[in-house]
Amino acid sequence: MNKHKTIFAFAIALLSLVYTAGFCAESTTTRTAGDLDFTAKGGKRQGHEVAQSLRVEPGAKHSVRKTQSTRLVQENETGAIDWAKGTVQAKGISAPIKKDAGKSPTNSPKALSEAKNDARRNLLETVKRIQIASKLSVGDIADRNKTIMNQIKEMVYDAGEIEKSRKYMSDGSVEVSLQMNLHGGLAQLILPKGIRQIETIKQLKSGEKSSAGKPKASNIYTGLLVDARSIEATPALAPKLLDENLAEVFGPAFVSREFVVQQGMAAYYTDIQAAKADPRVSDNPLIVKALRTDFPSRCNLVISNADASKLKSASDHLVFLKESRVVIVLSSPSSRE
């Protein structure tokens, strides 16, 4: 009898050991919120409690790290420049309201005014950092010309508040976001004088002959797309495109001021498909690849002589250059880190 009891006890202990080991082995736990899956590995049986940092309330919304925008957005400590939309933004926040001040976040005009003034200061600093050309920034122009500086300050002061961006904090402070356009009045003020008005250029139709009597290629380009994702380049308001001999094939001399003031010389993206979809280059852009920049500025892009020749051979119908129908694709800032 004692022998049977011993065998039975040993069997129970063995089963218990196997059962415990099965639960303690690494398992995968998946919790779902909406259509997002959160998966964590740990020493818990599936269906048991997940670590606090990964716990998700069913159906709740959660902040998720999203893919980098396809537009090129340059961020710094004072604001952000969207080089595709042609806008610059900055935030500002007021000081907390003391508890004994008798004010609530919703009835403090002073806090709102402080926040807007703080945003204006940040916006001005962000605008001054904008690169115009390889060796020229907005700040360079403003520091040398008080009249231009005052005009920029007036534009910054009139910058609109981004809709639904205002935040009232529990400590009584207020946060606002302001935005201004890089095109229009600001562009007219700061763009190089070398960008002049150009008379209308006749667009040749497919099969027509050029002024030299030579038939043109049937492929009429509707814009220019520069793929510069493989190099480290810097966006600018007035970039140049150079051939391998550093001869200019696109730049301020090729565009008409009216179009540049309205939409900028070029739009910048980080995704080539998004760039192709930009209406400014329409359906059939000429695509060229940037080989390098004119270091150390990194604003001007160098393309191959072969690509430059393609651009030059279309000179009789390069209406798209005059109308600044140009997009440039750079690597995303996150991929450079």
N, C-alpha and C positions, 0 to 999 in steps of 0.2 A: 504493500500500500504506500509506504513512504517513498518507494522507488517511483511509483506512478505520479505521486504528488510532485516529486522533484522534476520529472520530465515535463509535466504540465506547466509548472512554474517557469521552467526554462523556455518553453514554447511561447508563453505569454510575453516574456521579456524580449524574446527575439522579434516577435511581431511588433511590439511597441517600438523597438529600435528602428526597424525598417520604416514604420509609419512616420516616425519623427524625422528621419533622414529625408524622406520624400518631401516633407513640407519645408524643411530647412534648405533644400537645394535651391539654387538660383531659379527664380521664375520671372515671367514677364507680366506686368499688370497694365491693362489699358483702361483709361477712363475717357469718356467722350463728353465734350461740351459742344452742342450744336453739331457742326460737321467737322470739328477738329479732334484729332486723336492725340492723347497724351500717353506716352508709353514710358514706363519706368522699370528698371531692374532692381530686384532686391530680394531679401530673405523672407518674403511673405507669400503665403499661398494666394493664388489668383482668387479675387473676390474679397480678400481681406483688406485692411486699411493700408492706404498708400501714404508715403511720406508727406508731411504737412506742406512742404514747398510745392508738391505736385498735385495736391488735392484740388478737385474741380467740382463746383456745384453744377448739377445737371441743367443743361439748357442755358447756362450763363455765358456772358460775353467776356472774352479775355484778351489782354494785350498780347499780340504775337509779333515777333520780329518779321517784318515784311521785306519783300525783295526791294532792292534799291530802285528808285524811280528811274524810268527810261529817259527822263529829261535830265540834263546835267544841272545839278544844283550845288553850288559852291557855298559851303557853310564856314563861318568863323565865330569867334566869341561875341561879336556884336550883331550878327544877322546872317541872312542867306540871300544868294543871288541865283535866280532861276534863269539860266542862259537859253532855254528854249522858249519860255513864255515872255522873257524880257521884263522881268519884275525883280524888285529887291524888297525884302521884308526885314523887320526887326521887332523885337518885343521890348516892353518896358513894364516895370512894376513899381508900385508905390510903397512907401514905408508902412509897416503895420500900424494900426490905430490902437492907441493905448486904451485899456479897459475903462479907465475913468473919464475918457473923452466924451462919452455920451453919444457916440456915433455908431451907426451900423454900416455894414459894407454897401448897402443899397442906397444910402442917403448921404454919401460923402463926396460932393463934387470936388473937394480938394484932393482926395485920394485919386480920383479919376484923372484930374489935371496933372498930378505928379507922375502918374503912370504914362500918360501920353508924352509928357516932356522927356521922360527917361527913354521912351521908345524913339523919340525924335533924335535924341543924342546918339543912340545906337545906330539909327538909320543913316545919319549923316556920316558916321565913321565907316559904315559899310559901303556907302556910295563912294567915299573918298578912296577906298581900296580897290575899286574897279579898275581893271587894266584896260586902257584904250588901245595902246599899241605896245610894241616890244619894250620901249624904254619910256613909256608915258602912262601915268595913272591919272584918274580924276583928281586925286589929291595934289598931284604935281601942278596941274593947271590952277586949281583953286588957291593953292598957297602963293602962287605968283600973281594972281589977279583978284583983288578984293571984290571987284564988281561981280565976277563970276561966282565967287564964294558966297556973296550975299544972295545972288539969284538961286543958287543951289539950296541955301538955307530956307529961302521962301518956299521952294518946291517941297522940301522935306517937311516944313511946318504944315503945308496943305495936304500932306499924304493922308489917304483915307484909311480908316480903321477896317480891318478885315472882318467881314460879317460873321457874327456868332463866335468870335474869338475871345471876347472879353470874359475874364474869370474873376469872380469875387471869392477871396480866400477867407478862411475861418478867422484869421487874425485881423481882418478888416482891410487888408491890402488888396489892391486891384491889379490885374495883369491885362495888358492890351497888346495887340499886334497891328502894326501899321504896314502899309504897302504902297510903293510908288512905281511908276512905269519908267523903264530905261529908255523908252522910245518917246517920240513927241518932243516936248519942250526941252527935256534934259539932253536928248540926243542932239538937237539943234544947237544947244549951247556948247557942248563939249567935243563934238566930232571934229576931226581935222578939217581945216579949210580946203585941203586938197580934194575933198569929196565934193564935187561940183554937180550942177545940173547937166544932164546929158540929153541931147536931142533924141527924138524917137529913132530907133533902129528898126529897119525893115526885117521882118521875120521871113526867111525863104521857106517855101513849101517843098515838100519831098519831090525830088527830081528836077527842081529848078537849077539854073546855072548861076554861078557866082559872078561877080563883076569881072573876074578874070576869064570868064567863058568856060570854066571847068564845071562839069556837073557835080552837084553836091551829093553826099551820101544820103540814102533814103532814111537813115535813122536820125531824126531830129530830136535833139536832147531838150528836155523841159526843165532841167535844173542841174546842179552840181552837188554831188555827195562825196565828201572826203572822209575816208576811213582811216582814222588815226588811233585806233584802239591799241595797236602794238607798241606805241611810243608814249612817252610822258610829255604831255603838252598842256599849255595853260590857255583858257579861253580869254578872248579880248573883244572889244567893241569894233576894232578895225584891224582884223588879222590880214596877213598876206600869204599867198601861195607862191612858192618859188620852184623853179626847176633845179636840176642838180648843179647847174652853173650859177645858181642864186639869182637868176633873172626872174623878175616878177611876172607871173602869169594871171594872177588875180590879186586885187587889193583896192585901196581907195580910188585909184585912177580908173578902175573898171566899172564902178557903180555910180548910179545917179542919186544925188543927195535926197531927193524927194522920197525914194523908196527906202533908203537907209534910215531916214528919220522916222518913217512909218513903222518899219519892222526890223531894223537892225541889218548889219551886213551879213550875218549868218546866225543860224540857230544851232545850238549844241545839244547833242544827245549822248546817251551811253549805250543805246541799243540800236543796231543798224536797221531793224525792221520798223521801229518807231520813227526813225529818221526818214526812211523811204515813204512812210505814210504821211509825212508832213505835207500839207497842201502846197507849201511854197516850192517844192520840187516836183510836184505833179506826178505824172505816171511813168516817165522815162528819164530819170536823171543819169547823167554821165557819172560813173563811179570811178574814183581814183584812190590810190593808196598812198598815205604819207609814209615816207621813209625815215625821216628824222625832223628835228626842229632846228632853228637857227640859234643853237645854244650860245649864250646862257639865257636868253629871254624866254624861249619855249612857246612864244605866241605865234610865230610864223612857221608854216609847215613846208617841208621840201618834198616834192613828188618826183617821180622818175621823168627823164626826158621823153620817154615814150608817151606817158600820160599827158605831159605838158604839150606834146605835139598834137595829141587828140584834141586838146582844148583849143590850141591855136588854129588847127585846121577847120574848126567850126566858127571862126571869127566873123564870118558874114552873117551868121544868125545867132550870135550869143546875146540874145535879148535877156536870157535868164541871168547873165552876170550884171547887166545894167540894172535889172530889177532886184538884185541881191537875192536871187533864188538859190541860196547855198545853205547846205546843212553840213555840219562837221560832227563826226562821231569820235568821242574820246573814251578812254577806259574810265570806269566808274571810280570815284575817290576811294571806295572801300577795297577795290582790287589792288590799289597801290600800297596799301598798308602792310 
